[in-house]
Amino acid sequence: MSFNEVLLELPTLSFEQRQIVIRRTLELDDTPLNPAEESLVESRLKALRDAPASAVSLDTMKSRLRTRYGK
């Protein structure tokens, strides 16, 4: 299937199917984590599991950053 054929097919997909295509496309561009990054992610996930109340919502974090940096 050519690229143009793929583009012509996209509108015929359901919303869920388009979301899968988008997610898969983004995954193709992701570079794998190096061991140090993987370790950092795992340690932060463990910290979150150990103390879930320590997490803040994205909206709260955005508000804090806007307050701190004035944007």
HELIX and SHEET records of a PDB file:
HELIX    1   1 PHE A    3  GLU A    9  1                                   7    
HELIX    2   2 LEU A   10  THR A   12  5                                   3    
HELIX    3   3 PHE A   15  ASP A   29  1                                  15    
HELIX    4   4 PRO A   35  ASP A   50  1                                  16    
HELIX    5   5 PRO A   52  SER A   54  5                                   3    
HELIX    6   6 LEU A   58  TYR A   69  1                                  12    
END                                                                             
